[in-house]
């Protein structure tokens, strides 16, 4: 599903990852992180896809909201587990969205 974001400007956090073969608690933690992110002040939505390469883009009102999410204690634990168990590699990019546009056949 495509996130319904507000009129720019807002921020996008792009998390790109390559998984290890370790599955232990990954899916439960991923679901919990989405649920918790949705409750964070400044959260606007997210989009995610995974094949060999996983990409999750989350959208935020401002840099403070991103910083607060990064420092959330449960999120910090998930980051630590990601480094030690679930990810062979990852990259996080933070971007200012200055313009967006789209098409939806069903609207």
C-alpha positions as semicolon CSV with decimal commas, in nm:
position;residue;x (nm);y (nm);z (nm)
1;X;0,000;0,000;0,000
2;X;0,125;0,348;-0,082
3;X;0,144;0,578;0,221
4;X;-0,093;0,874;0,221
5;X;0,150;1,154;0,305
6;X;0,071;1,523;0,352
7;X;0,176;1,804;0,123
8;X;0,559;1,846;0,138
9;X;0,789;1,929;0,295
10;X;0,831;1,624;0,519
11;X;1,107;1,368;0,574
12;X;1,165;1,014;0,452
13;X;1,385;0,757;0,621
14;X;1,493;0,493;0,372
15;X;1,611;0,169;0,534
16;X;1,765;-0,075;0,287
17;X;1,877;-0,415;0,412
18;X;2,007;-0,758;0,328
19;X;1,895;-1,029;0,572
20;X;2,087;-1,314;0,724
21;X;1,922;-1,657;0,738
22;X;1,832;-1,610;1,106
23;X;1,452;-1,586;1,144
24;X;1,427;-1,609;1,525
25;X;1,184;-1,338;1,645
26;X;1,239;-1,126;1,333
27;X;0,878;-1,112;1,211
28;X;0,734;-1,045;1,558
29;X;0,987;-0,768;1,617
30;X;0,921;-0,615;1,275
31;X;0,546;-0,606;1,343
32;X;0,605;-0,455;1,688
33;X;0,833;-0,185;1,541
34;X;0,570;-0,084;1,285
35;X;0,302;-0,067;1,555
36;X;0,527;0,140;1,780
37;X;0,639;0,374;1,499
38;X;0,274;0,441;1,415
39;X;0,225;0,565;1,773
40;X;0,523;0,803;1,761
41;X;0,456;1,174;1,737
42;X;0,541;1,293;1,387
43;X;0,495;0,956;1,213
44;X;0,321;0,997;0,876
45;X;0,326;0,647;0,722
46;X;0,550;0,386;0,566
47;X;0,598;0,155;0,269
48;X;0,793;-0,169;0,266
49;X;0,901;-0,440;0,022
50;X;1,131;-0,738;0,057
51;X;1,283;-0,983;-0,186
52;X;1,657;-1,041;-0,168
53;X;1,688;-0,672;-0,082
54;X;1,451;-0,516;0,170
55;X;1,348;-0,153;0,150
56;X;1,133;0,027;0,405
57;X;1,057;0,396;0,369
58;X;0,901;0,570;0,667
59;X;0,772;0,926;0,652
60;X;0,804;1,183;0,932
61;X;0,699;1,543;0,997
62;X;1,044;1,660;1,101
63;X;1,395;1,563;1,207
64;X;1,306;1,570;1,578
65;X;1,041;1,302;1,521
66;X;1,301;1,085;1,344
67;X;1,552;1,139;1,624
68;X;1,294;1,051;1,890
69;X;1,204;0,729;1,707
70;X;1,570;0,633;1,666
71;X;1,623;0,677;2,042
72;X;1,314;0,479;2,149
73;X;1,439;0,208;2,388
74;X;1,257;-0,081;2,219
75;X;1,374;0,045;1,881
76;X;1,733;0,063;2,012
77;X;1,707;-0,302;2,121
78;X;1,571;-0,401;1,778
79;X;1,860;-0,214;1,614
80;X;2,108;-0,406;1,829
81;X;1,945;-0,740;1,741
82;X;1,941;-0,639;1,376
83;X;2,317;-0,587;1,380
84;X;2,391;-0,904;1,575
85;X;2,141;-1,145;1,414
86;X;1,909;-1,037;1,136
87;X;2,103;-0,820;0,891
88;X;2,410;-0,899;0,686
89;X;2,415;-0,534;0,575
90;X;2,197;-0,225;0,591
91;X;2,198;0,142;0,502
92;X;1,979;0,419;0,640
93;X;1,924;0,741;0,447
94;X;1,732;1,045;0,570
95;X;1,587;1,272;0,304
96;X;1,382;1,589;0,285
97;X;1,084;1,539;0,055
98;X;1,036;1,867;-0,125
99;X;0,789;1,752;-0,387
100;X;0,571;1,450;-0,449
101;X;0,312;1,354;-0,707
102;X;0,137;1,039;-0,813
103;X;-0,141;0,856;-0,988
104;X;-0,415;0,633;-0,850
105;X;-0,648;0,468;-1,098
106;X;-0,900;0,389;-0,825
107;X;-0,955;0,738;-0,683
